[in-house]
Amino acid sequence: MHADTYLAEGGRTGVLMLHGFTGSPASVLPWAEFLARSGYSVIAPRLPGHGTDWPEMNKTTWQDWYAEAEKGLQALAEQTDLLFIAGFSMGGALGVRLAERYPELISGLILVNPALKDPHGLIRRASALRFFRKTLKPSASDISKPNPPVHGYAETPLKALHSLSLLLRDISPRMAKIETPILLFRSLQDHVVPASSSEAILHEAKSLEKNLVLLENSFHVATLDYDAEIIHQESLAFIKRGEAKHSQNGVASTGDPT
């Protein structure tokens, strides 16, 4: 499992890639490497408490995860002219918060099965168990492919899960303020995040450009599943469209010119 922060220095367009809850950069690594090979500067930070063990994660909060994501954004902003955020699951929630906080910095928001809503308070109710136990029992990774790679914790730390519920509460009113172009990928079979989560950002965001791509052959962790290549190619096309718009405004900013 590649649990460390992934860094690739490329052209003057940057992509901040954010992994999911209990996961690590391993869940977005093939995607990050693809964009790096395409000529872009990429940072996929390991969020605090992730990529080690669940007791460590139980010591962290959503503010810690967000601060690390914000740090990555600021690092990319110093070395690039154009910035995109790519977030998977909880990484999508962090990306939405950053897009609302820094609209002038972010030219596009790429979301894969984003966790933006707590369906019927399920996360909040589960996190109430933190008073009685430390984790939820191990569960299988939601990947359709056989023998999926390890990319995060099997057990769910409940104190951290409670903090996730607070993050979702925090971003709920922020979605209506988003004007950044959006590319959204949603798996038709997602056993972790319901479709209503993706529908929320499509319905509430004020973005003039909202693109939905349905993934027919992948489960929640689509970045490591059968449709990963679709995610790679569609996100590359989305970034290139953003670069073209930026160039039309009189400033050139490209990754690989090919």
C-alpha positions as CSV (number, residue, x, y, z in Angstrom):
1,M,0.0,0.0,0.0
2,H,1.4,3.4,-1.1
3,A,0.4,5.4,2.0
4,D,2.8,8.3,1.6
5,T,2.1,11.7,0.1
6,Y,2.5,11.6,-3.7
7,L,4.3,14.5,-5.4
8,A,5.1,15.1,-9.0
9,E,6.5,18.3,-10.5
10,G,5.2,19.0,-14.0
11,G,3.9,21.9,-15.9
12,R,2.1,25.1,-14.8
13,T,-1.2,23.3,-14.3
14,G,-1.6,21.6,-10.9
15,V,-4.0,19.0,-9.6
16,L,-4.6,18.4,-5.9
17,M,-5.9,14.9,-5.3
18,L,-7.7,14.0,-2.1
19,H,-8.3,10.4,-0.9
20,G,-11.2,9.1,1.1
21,F,-12.1,8.4,4.7
22,T,-9.8,5.7,6.3
23,G,-8.0,5.5,3.0
24,S,-4.6,6.8,1.8
25,P,-3.0,8.1,-1.4
26,A,-3.0,4.5,-2.6
27,S,-6.7,4.9,-3.6
28,V,-5.9,7.7,-6.1
29,L,-2.3,6.7,-7.0
30,P,-2.9,5.3,-10.5
31,W,-5.0,8.4,-11.3
32,A,-2.3,10.7,-9.9
33,E,0.4,8.9,-11.9
34,F,-1.6,9.2,-15.1
35,L,-2.0,12.9,-14.7
36,A,1.7,13.3,-13.8
37,R,2.6,11.4,-17.0
38,S,0.3,13.8,-18.9
39,G,2.6,16.6,-17.8
40,Y,0.8,18.1,-14.7
41,S,2.1,19.0,-11.3
42,V,0.3,16.7,-8.8
43,I,0.1,16.5,-5.0
44,A,-1.9,13.7,-3.3
45,P,-1.4,14.4,0.4
46,R,-1.7,11.7,3.0
47,L,-4.3,13.2,5.4
48,P,-3.5,13.1,9.1
49,G,-4.4,9.8,10.8
50,H,-4.5,8.0,7.5
51,G,-2.0,5.5,6.1
52,T,-0.9,4.3,9.5
53,D,-3.4,2.6,11.8
54,W,-6.9,3.3,13.0
55,P,-5.9,4.3,16.6
56,E,-3.9,7.1,15.1
57,M,-6.8,8.2,13.0
58,N,-9.1,8.3,16.1
59,K,-6.8,11.1,17.4
60,T,-7.6,13.3,14.5
61,T,-10.5,15.5,13.3
62,W,-11.9,16.8,10.1
63,Q,-10.1,20.1,10.8
64,D,-6.8,18.2,10.7
65,W,-7.7,16.6,7.3
66,Y,-8.9,19.9,5.9
67,A,-5.7,21.7,7.0
68,E,-3.5,19.2,5.2
69,A,-5.6,19.5,2.0
70,E,-5.4,23.3,2.3
71,K,-1.6,23.1,2.7
72,G,-1.4,21.0,-0.5
73,L,-3.5,23.6,-2.3
74,Q,-1.3,26.5,-1.2
75,A,1.8,24.6,-2.2
76,L,0.5,24.0,-5.7
77,A,-0.7,27.6,-6.0
78,E,2.9,28.8,-5.5
79,Q,4.2,26.7,-8.4
80,T,1.3,26.7,-10.9
81,D,-0.9,29.1,-12.8
82,L,-4.0,26.9,-13.0
83,L,-5.4,24.6,-10.3
84,F,-7.8,21.7,-10.2
85,I,-9.0,19.6,-7.3
86,A,-9.8,15.9,-7.7
87,G,-11.5,14.3,-4.7
88,F,-12.6,10.7,-4.1
89,S,-15.4,10.1,-1.5
90,M,-14.5,12.2,1.6
91,G,-11.8,13.8,-0.5
92,G,-14.7,15.2,-2.5
93,A,-16.1,16.8,0.6
94,L,-12.8,18.5,1.4
95,G,-12.6,19.6,-2.3
96,V,-16.0,21.2,-2.1
97,R,-15.0,23.1,1.0
98,L,-11.8,24.3,-0.6
99,A,-13.6,25.3,-3.8
100,E,-16.1,27.4,-1.7
101,R,-13.2,28.9,0.3
102,Y,-10.9,29.6,-2.6
103,P,-13.0,30.2,-5.8
104,E,-10.3,32.4,-7.3
105,L,-7.7,29.7,-7.2
106,I,-9.6,26.7,-8.4
107,S,-10.5,26.2,-12.1
108,G,-12.3,22.9,-11.8
109,L,-13.6,20.4,-9.4
110,I,-13.4,16.6,-10.2
111,L,-15.4,14.4,-7.9
112,V,-15.6,10.6,-7.8
113,N,-18.4,9.2,-5.7
114,P,-18.2,12.1,-3.3
115,A,-19.4,11.8,0.3
116,L,-21.3,15.0,0.7
117,K,-24.4,13.9,2.6
118,D,-25.1,11.7,5.7
119,P,-27.9,9.5,4.4
120,H,-30.7,9.6,6.9
121,G,-28.2,10.3,9.7
122,L,-26.6,6.9,9.3
123,I,-23.1,8.2,9.9
124,R,-24.2,10.3,12.9
125,R,-25.9,7.4,14.5
126,A,-23.0,5.1,13.9
127,S,-20.6,7.6,15.4
128,A,-22.7,7.7,18.5
129,L,-21.2,4.2,19.2
130,R,-17.9,6.0,20.0
131,F,-19.0,6.1,23.6
132,F,-19.2,2.3,23.8
133,R,-16.5,1.0,21.3
134,K,-13.5,2.3,19.3
135,T,-14.2,0.9,15.8
136,L,-16.8,-0.7,13.6
137,K,-16.1,-4.3,12.6
138,P,-14.0,-4.8,9.5
139,S,-15.7,-4.6,6.1
140,A,-14.7,-5.5,2.6
141,S,-13.4,-2.9,0.2
142,D,-16.1,-1.8,-2.2
143,I,-14.4,-2.7,-5.4
144,S,-15.9,-4.9,-8.1
145,K,-12.6,-6.2,-9.3
146,P,-11.4,-9.5,-7.7
147,N,-8.5,-9.4,-5.3
148,P,-8.7,-5.6,-4.7
149,P,-5.5,-3.8,-3.6
150,V,-5.2,-2.6,0.0
151,H,-5.7,1.1,0.1
152,G,-7.0,1.9,3.7
153,Y,-8.1,0.6,7.0
154,A,-10.4,-2.4,7.3
155,E,-11.9,-1.1,10.6
156,T,-13.7,2.2,10.9
157,P,-12.5,4.4,13.8
158,L,-15.6,5.8,15.4
159,K,-14.2,9.0,16.9
160,A,-13.0,9.9,13.4
161,L,-16.4,8.9,12.0
162,H,-18.1,11.3,14.3
163,S,-15.8,14.0,13.0
164,L,-16.7,13.1,9.5
165,S,-20.4,13.7,10.3
166,L,-19.4,17.2,11.5
167,L,-17.6,17.8,8.2
168,L,-20.7,16.9,6.2
169,R,-22.7,19.2,8.4
170,D,-20.2,22.0,7.8
171,I,-20.2,21.7,4.0
172,S,-23.9,21.3,3.5
173,P,-24.7,25.0,3.2
174,R,-21.5,25.6,1.2
175,M,-22.6,23.6,-1.8
176,A,-25.0,26.3,-2.9
177,K,-22.1,28.7,-3.1
178,I,-20.0,26.7,-5.6
179,E,-19.6,28.2,-9.0
180,T,-16.5,26.2,-10.1
181,P,-16.9,23.9,-13.1
182,I,-17.7,20.4,-12.0
183,L,-16.9,16.9,-13.4
184,L,-18.7,14.3,-11.4
185,F,-18.3,10.5,-11.6
186,R,-20.9,8.3,-10.0
187,S,-20.9,4.5,-9.8
188,L,-24.3,3.0,-10.5
189,Q,-23.5,0.4,-7.9
190,D,-22.0,2.1,-4.8
191,H,-22.5,0.3,-1.5
192,V,-20.9,3.1,0.6
193,V,-22.2,6.5,-0.6
194,P,-25.8,6.8,-2.0
195,A,-26.6,8.5,-5.3
196,S,-28.3,11.3,-3.3
197,S,-24.9,12.6,-2.3
198,S,-23.8,13.2,-5.9
199,E,-27.3,14.5,-6.8
200,A,-26.9,17.1,-4.0
201,I,-23.9,18.9,-5.6
202,L,-25.5,18.7,-9.1
203,H,-28.7,20.2,-7.8
204,E,-27.3,22.8,-5.3
205,A,-24.1,24.1,-7.0
206,K,-24.4,27.3,-9.1
207,S,-21.7,26.1,-11.5
208,L,-22.6,26.7,-15.1
209,E,-20.7,23.6,-16.1
210,K,-21.7,20.4,-14.5
211,N,-20.8,17.2,-16.2
212,L,-22.0,13.8,-14.9
213,V,-20.3,10.5,-16.0
214,L,-22.0,7.3,-14.9
215,L,-19.7,4.4,-14.1
216,E,-21.4,1.1,-15.0
217,N,-18.8,-1.4,-14.0
218,S,-17.3,-0.1,-10.7
219,F,-18.3,0.1,-7.1
220,H,-17.5,2.9,-4.6
221,V,-13.7,2.8,-5.0
222,A,-14.0,3.4,-8.7
223,T,-10.5,4.9,-8.9
224,L,-9.1,1.3,-8.5
225,D,-11.9,-0.5,-10.3
226,Y,-12.8,-1.4,-13.9
227,D,-13.8,2.1,-14.9
228,A,-10.5,3.8,-13.7
229,E,-9.5,4.4,-17.3
230,I,-12.7,6.3,-18.0
231,I,-11.9,8.5,-14.9
232,H,-8.4,9.1,-16.2
233,Q,-9.4,10.1,-19.8
234,E,-12.5,12.2,-18.9
235,S,-10.6,14.1,-16.2
236,L,-7.8,14.8,-18.6
237,A,-10.2,16.1,-21.2
238,F,-11.9,18.3,-18.5
239,I,-8.6,19.7,-17.4
240,K,-7.6,20.5,-21.0
241,R,-10.9,22.3,-21.5
242,G,-10.1,24.4,-18.5
243,E,-6.7,25.2,-19.9
244,A,-8.2,26.2,-23.2
245,K,-10.5,28.6,-21.4
246,H,-7.6,30.0,-19.4
247,S,-5.6,30.5,-22.6
248,Q,-8.5,32.3,-24.2
249,N,-8.3,34.8,-21.3
250,G,-4.8,35.6,-22.4
251,V,-2.7,33.4,-20.1
252,A,-1.1,30.2,-21.3
253,S,-1.0,27.3,-18.8
254,T,-0.5,23.8,-20.0
255,G,0.6,20.4,-19.0
256,D,2.0,18.2,-21.7
257,P,1.4,20.0,-25.0
258,T,0.7,16.7,-26.7
